[in-house]
Amino acid sequence: MADAVVKVTSKGQLTLPVGIRENLDIGEDDYLYVTEAGGLILMKRIGVDPKEILNAFQRAAKEVGLTRKELNRAIQEIRRAKG
């Protein structure tokens, strides 16, 4: 295992050392699952399926009563704001 000390930025970001990224095959577009256990921060590289994300988002929207039309309108507003 590659031990290291890392600094957390004012935005809560940190850099994973290259040795750890290489050992665990963590790349630029990978996602990490992060949890806390007994004062430790645990991270695990996970695969993310866009269809799974979409399905979860659709279930959550349905639970709060958003219609597809309302959801599309909200997405358009966000896109315009990012413009």
Buried (B, 14 or more C-beta within 10 A) or exposed (E): EEEEEEEEEEEEEEEBBEEBBEEBEBEEEEEEEEEEEEEEEEEEEEEEEEEEEEEEEEEEBEEEEBEEEEBEEEEEEEEEEEE
